[in-house]
Amino acid sequence: MPAGDPVFEGHFPDQPIVPGAWLLDHVVEAASDAGLDGPWRLASVKFLSPVGPGEAVILSLRPASAGGLAFTLHCGEREVARGSIAALED
């Protein structure tokens, strides 16, 4: 997310961080690209460290139990979030 993005005006003005929802949108998009059929549920999510404007985020996916996917998000060596996503059951 570029440093000049308007979202940072309110999230948060004195110490801007990338919204967690924006990060999770990319997890869902990657899960779809990996073939996991939606709709999805986030089985677990932990935000470990804030992501600042302009920081590059690397997303890793790996198979998890019950056909879901586990994910980790890194900025360089720093793990910023982790969790798992699965298809929503009827």
N, CA, C and O atoms as a DFTB+ gen file, in Angstrom:
360 C
 N C O
     1  1       0.858      -1.167       0.000
     2  2       0.000       0.000       0.000
     3  2       0.904       1.230       0.000
     4  3       1.730       1.385       0.899
     5  1       0.762       2.094      -0.981
     6  2       1.642       3.265      -1.079
     7  2       1.464       4.219       0.104
     8  3       0.370       4.350       0.652
     9  1       2.539       4.869       0.479
    10  2       2.531       5.776       1.628
    11  2       1.522       6.907       1.472
    12  3       1.010       7.399       2.477
    13  1       1.218       7.334       0.251
    14  2       0.294       8.437       0.038
    15  2      -1.173       8.033      -0.021
    16  3      -2.032       8.883      -0.252
    17  1      -1.479       6.748       0.182
    18  2      -2.864       6.285       0.105
    19  2      -3.725       6.992       1.152
    20  3      -3.317       7.110       2.307
    21  1      -4.908       7.461       0.761
    22  2      -5.777       8.204       1.685
    23  2      -6.202       7.421       2.928
    24  3      -6.588       8.025       3.929
    25  1      -6.138       6.093       2.884
    26  2      -6.543       5.314       4.059
    27  2      -5.710       5.676       5.290
    28  3      -6.183       5.553       6.420
    29  1      -4.478       6.119       5.071
    30  2      -3.600       6.425       6.200
    31  2      -3.991       7.708       6.926
    32  3      -3.539       7.947       8.046
    33  1      -4.830       8.536       6.298
    34  2      -5.278       9.760       6.969
    35  2      -6.071       9.435       8.226
    36  3      -6.035      10.197       9.192
    37  1      -6.780       8.324       8.227
    38  2      -7.573       7.954       9.387
    39  2      -7.115       6.680      10.063
    40  3      -7.752       6.216      11.009
    41  1      -6.018       6.106       9.591
    42  2      -5.589       4.795      10.117
    43  2      -4.084       4.756      10.306
    44  3      -3.484       4.009       9.533
    45  1      -3.463       5.340      11.079
    46  2      -3.789       6.363      12.071
    47  2      -2.930       7.572      11.773
    48  3      -1.762       7.401      11.423
    49  1      -3.445       8.783      11.894
    50  2      -2.748       9.971      11.398
    51  2      -1.329      10.152      11.943
    52  3      -0.425      10.509      11.187
    53  1      -1.122       9.915      13.228
    54  2       0.202      10.144      13.815
    55  2       1.140       8.952      13.677
    56  3       2.355       9.106      13.793
    57  1       0.597       7.787      13.436
    58  2       1.409       6.578      13.289
    59  2       0.686       5.635      12.325
    60  3       0.066       4.664      12.760
    61  1       0.762       5.915      11.006
    62  2      -0.021       5.153      10.036
    63  2       0.382       3.683       9.965
    64  3       1.565       3.342      10.002
    65  1      -0.636       2.818       9.861
    66  2      -0.408       1.386       9.651
    67  2      -1.382       0.885       8.590
    68  3      -2.466       1.438       8.406
    69  1      -0.973      -0.165       7.904
    70  2      -1.829      -0.799       6.900
    71  2      -2.968      -1.509       7.641
    72  3      -2.710      -2.260       8.582
    73  1      -4.221      -1.285       7.235
    74  2      -5.350      -1.948       7.895
    75  2      -5.272      -3.471       7.764
    76  3      -4.917      -3.998       6.710
    77  1      -5.607      -4.158       8.842
    78  2      -5.624      -5.615       8.829
    79  2      -6.571      -6.167       7.780
    80  3      -6.289      -7.201       7.175
    81  1      -7.695      -5.490       7.556
    82  2      -8.655      -5.949       6.544
    83  2      -8.025      -5.957       5.156
    84  3      -8.313      -6.841       4.350
    85  1      -7.167      -4.977       4.872
    86  2      -6.485      -4.926       3.571
    87  2      -5.554      -6.132       3.428
    88  3      -5.497      -6.756       2.369
    89  1      -4.824      -6.456       4.504
    90  2      -3.935      -7.621       4.474
    91  2      -4.736      -8.903       4.253
    92  3      -4.349      -9.753       3.451
    93  1      -5.856      -9.037       4.969
    94  2      -6.664     -10.248       4.850
    95  2      -7.335     -10.364       3.490
    96  3      -7.545     -11.478       3.010
    97  1      -7.673      -9.261       2.863
    98  2      -8.208      -9.307       1.495
    99  2      -7.218      -9.986       0.558
   100  3      -7.611     -10.743      -0.330
   101  1      -5.947      -9.715       0.757
   102  2      -4.921     -10.325      -0.091
   103  2      -4.744     -11.808       0.222
   104  3      -4.425     -12.592      -0.671
   105  1      -4.945     -12.196       1.463
   106  2      -4.913     -13.619       1.812
   107  2      -6.050     -14.344       1.088
   108  3      -5.832     -15.401       0.496
   109  1      -7.255     -13.786       1.132
   110  2      -8.414     -14.391       0.472
   111  2      -8.186     -14.481      -1.039
   112  3      -8.501     -15.497      -1.658
   113  1      -7.642     -13.427      -1.624
   114  2      -7.351     -13.434      -3.067
   115  2      -6.339     -14.526      -3.411
   116  3      -6.499     -15.229      -4.409
   117  1      -5.306     -14.668      -2.596
   118  2      -4.294     -15.701      -2.839
   119  2      -4.887     -17.097      -2.658
   120  3      -4.542     -18.013      -3.404
   121  1      -5.769     -17.270      -1.683
   122  2      -6.422     -18.566      -1.480
   123  2      -7.256     -18.933      -2.702
   124  3      -7.265     -20.090      -3.123
   125  1      -7.946     -17.968      -3.264
   126  2      -8.731     -18.194      -4.474
   127  2      -7.822     -18.579      -5.635
   128  3      -8.120     -19.511      -6.381
   129  1      -6.710     -17.856      -5.784
   130  2      -5.747     -18.163      -6.848
   131  2      -5.153     -19.561      -6.675
   132  3      -4.781     -20.207      -7.655
   133  1      -5.063     -20.029      -5.417
   134  2      -4.505     -21.351      -5.124
   135  2      -5.542     -22.463      -5.292
   136  3      -5.226     -23.640      -5.121
   137  1      -6.784     -22.086      -5.627
   138  2      -7.802     -23.089      -5.896
   139  2      -8.745     -23.387      -4.748
   140  3      -9.567     -24.296      -4.865
   141  1      -8.660     -22.661      -3.643
   142  2      -9.589     -22.860      -2.530
   143  2     -10.898     -22.158      -2.877
   144  3     -10.939     -20.938      -3.035
   145  1     -11.967     -22.947      -2.992
   146  2     -13.262     -22.382      -3.363
   147  2     -13.872     -21.617      -2.198
   148  3     -13.851     -22.083      -1.058
   149  1     -14.421     -20.431      -2.492
   150  2     -15.092     -19.624      -1.477
   151  2     -16.568     -19.953      -1.436
   152  3     -17.019     -20.769      -2.240
   153  1     -17.326     -19.376      -0.565
   154  2     -16.868     -18.367       0.392
   155  2     -15.964     -18.974       1.458
   156  3     -15.929     -20.189       1.656
   157  1     -15.233     -18.091       2.138
   158  2     -14.222     -18.519       3.084
   159  2     -14.580     -18.107       4.500
   160  3     -15.423     -17.241       4.735
   161  1     -13.913     -18.758       5.421
   162  2     -13.940     -18.314       6.815
   163  2     -12.500     -18.245       7.285
   164  3     -11.671     -19.081       6.924
   165  1     -12.223     -17.258       8.078
   166  2     -10.902     -17.148       8.675
   167  2     -10.940     -17.953       9.961
   168  3     -11.572     -17.549      10.936
   169  1     -10.260     -19.099       9.961
   170  2     -10.292     -19.989      11.117
   171  2      -9.513     -19.402      12.285
   172  3      -9.891     -19.579      13.443
   173  1      -8.432     -18.707      11.980
   174  2      -7.645     -18.026      13.017
   175  2      -6.808     -16.944      12.361
   176  3      -6.366     -17.089      11.221
   177  1      -6.595     -15.868      13.086
   178  2      -5.750     -14.771      12.608
   179  2      -5.057     -14.146      13.809
   180  3      -5.692     -13.862      14.825
   181  1      -3.754     -13.935      13.687
   182  2      -2.997     -13.187      14.693
   183  2      -2.187     -12.123      13.982
   184  3      -1.395     -12.419      13.087
   185  1      -2.392     -10.882      14.388
   186  2      -1.569      -9.783      13.895
   187  2      -0.438      -9.603      14.905
   188  3      -0.683      -9.326      16.080
   189  1       0.791      -9.762      14.443
   190  2       1.941      -9.801      15.338
   191  2       2.741      -8.511      15.364
   192  3       3.394      -8.200      16.359
   193  1       2.691      -7.765      14.278
   194  2       3.484      -6.548      14.167
   195  2       2.832      -5.652      13.119
   196  3       2.381      -6.152      12.088
   197  1       2.770      -4.342      13.355
   198  2       2.139      -3.462      12.372
   199  2       2.948      -3.358      11.081
   200  3       4.173      -3.485      11.079
   201  1       2.231      -3.124       9.990
   202  2       2.840      -2.903       8.678
   203  2       2.693      -1.422       8.364
   204  3       1.589      -0.878       8.400
   205  1       3.793      -0.784       8.062
   206  2       3.774       0.644       7.766
   207  2       3.578       0.933       6.292
   208  3       3.692       0.036       5.457
   209  1       3.283       2.185       5.971
   210  2       3.110       2.592       4.577
   211  2       4.355       2.273       3.748
   212  3       5.479       2.544       4.171
   213  1       4.145       1.702       2.576
   214  2       5.237       1.429       1.657
   215  2       6.044       0.175       1.956
   216  3       6.942      -0.163       1.184
   217  1       5.756      -0.531       3.053
   218  2       6.502      -1.758       3.356
   219  2       6.031      -2.887       2.444
   220  3       4.831      -3.056       2.224
   221  1       6.972      -3.653       1.920
   222  2       6.642      -4.811       1.093
   223  2       6.224      -5.963       1.996
   224  3       6.885      -6.254       2.994
   225  1       5.124      -6.615       1.639
   226  2       4.600      -7.738       2.412
   227  2       4.688      -8.991       1.555
   228  3       4.245      -8.998       0.406
   229  1       5.262     -10.050       2.117
   230  2       5.368     -11.340       1.439
   231  2       4.362     -12.288       2.077
   232  3       4.352     -12.467       3.295
   233  1       3.514     -12.893       1.245
   234  2       2.491     -13.827       1.704
   235  2       2.918     -15.241       1.347
   236  3       3.291     -15.516       0.207
   237  1       2.864     -16.138       2.327
   238  2       3.147     -17.557       2.094
   239  2       1.923     -18.368       2.477
   240  3       1.318     -18.133       3.523
   241  1       1.557     -19.324       1.629
   242  2       0.446     -20.241       1.894
   243  2       0.972     -21.660       1.934
   244  3       1.905     -22.008       1.211
   245  1       0.367     -22.485       2.789
   246  2       0.698     -23.907       2.823
   247  2      -0.565     -24.676       3.209
   248  3      -1.446     -24.123       3.866
   249  1      -0.662     -25.943       2.808
   250  2      -1.850     -26.727       3.154
   251  2      -2.019     -26.832       4.671
   252  3      -1.046     -26.930       5.419
   253  1      -3.280     -26.810       5.099
   254  2      -3.617     -26.968       6.513
   255  2      -4.677     -28.061       6.634
   256  3      -5.122     -28.616       5.629
   257  1      -5.070     -28.360       7.845
   258  2      -6.044     -29.421       8.078
   259  2      -7.390     -29.100       7.431
   260  3      -7.723     -27.940       7.188
   261  1      -8.142     -30.144       7.163
   262  2      -9.501     -30.050       6.619
   263  2      -9.565     -29.292       5.296
   264  3     -10.570     -28.643       5.007
   265  1      -8.515     -29.366       4.495
   266  2      -8.534     -28.761       3.173
   267  2      -8.344     -27.263       3.147
   268  3      -8.491     -26.645       2.093
   269  1      -8.023     -26.666       4.269
   270  2      -7.791     -25.229       4.320
   271  2      -6.349     -24.883       4.006
   272  3      -5.563     -25.733       3.590
   273  1      -6.022     -23.629       4.211
   274  2      -4.667     -23.137       3.985
   275  2      -4.210     -22.333       5.193
   276  3      -4.970     -21.546       5.756
   277  1      -2.967     -22.542       5.579
   278  2      -2.336     -21.706       6.601
   279  2      -1.580     -20.609       5.869
   280  3      -1.073     -20.822       4.768
   281  1      -1.507     -19.433       6.486
   282  2      -0.790     -18.333       5.854
   283  2       0.111     -17.638       6.858
   284  3      -0.141     -17.636       8.063
   285  1       1.167     -17.052       6.323
   286  2       2.026     -16.146       7.086
   287  2       2.296     -14.932       6.211
   288  3       2.389     -15.038       4.989
   289  1       2.419     -13.790       6.850
   290  2       2.765     -12.544       6.183
   291  2       4.041     -12.024       6.819
   292  3       4.148     -11.951       8.043
   293  1       5.013     -11.661       5.984
   294  2       6.296     -11.144       6.458
   295  2       6.619      -9.808       5.800
   296  3       6.267      -9.568       4.645
   297  1       7.277      -8.965       6.536
   298  2       7.950      -7.770       6.016
   299  2       9.425      -8.022       6.278
   300  3       9.895      -7.878       7.407
   301  1      10.148      -8.393       5.246
   302  2      11.536      -8.796       5.444
   303  2      11.574     -10.035       6.325
   304  3      10.882     -11.015       6.050
   305  1      12.374      -9.999       7.378
   306  2      12.491     -11.121       8.312
   307  2      11.397     -11.106       9.378
   308  3      11.230     -12.085      10.106
   309  1      10.664     -10.023       9.476
   310  2       9.675      -9.835      10.543
   311  2       8.330     -10.449      10.154
   312  3       7.735     -10.071       9.145
   313  1       7.858     -11.399      10.963
   314  2       6.530     -11.973      10.753
   315  2       5.501     -10.979      11.277
   316  3       5.566     -10.562      12.433
   317  1       4.549     -10.599      10.423
   318  2       3.576      -9.580      10.820
   319  2       2.184     -10.153      11.081
   320  3       1.397      -9.546      11.808
   321  1       1.870     -11.308      10.501
   322  2       0.571     -11.939      10.745
   323  2       0.652     -13.406      10.352
   324  3       1.486     -13.815       9.543
   325  1      -0.248     -14.189      10.957
   326  2      -0.365     -15.599      10.586
   327  2      -1.770     -16.066      10.918
   328  3      -2.469     -15.461      11.731
   329  1      -2.170     -17.152      10.276
   330  2      -3.494     -17.693      10.543
   331  2      -3.836     -18.789       9.562
   332  3      -2.967     -19.352       8.896
   333  1      -5.130     -19.081       9.487
   334  2      -5.584     -20.099       8.545
   335  2      -6.941     -19.703       7.981
   336  3      -7.725     -18.994       8.613
   337  1      -7.184     -20.183       6.780
   338  2      -8.409     -19.884       6.044
   339  2      -8.948     -21.208       5.514
   340  3      -8.182     -22.087       5.119
   341  1     -10.266     -21.339       5.509
   342  2     -10.892     -22.567       5.027
   343  2     -12.167     -22.204       4.281
   344  3     -12.721     -21.118       4.455
   345  1     -12.621     -23.131       3.449
   346  2     -13.895     -22.928       2.764
   347  2     -15.013     -22.982       3.795
   348  3     -14.987     -23.805       4.709
   349  1     -15.981     -22.110       3.643
   350  2     -17.136     -22.067       4.535
   351  2     -18.011     -23.272       4.240
   352  3     -18.368     -23.524       3.089
   353  1     -18.354     -24.014       5.281
   354  2     -19.192     -25.202       5.102
   355  2     -20.658     -24.810       5.156
   356  3     -21.041     -23.874       5.857
   357  1     -21.481     -25.549       4.398
   358  2     -22.930     -25.268       4.383
   359  2     -23.572     -25.601       5.702
   360  3     -24.780     -25.427       5.863
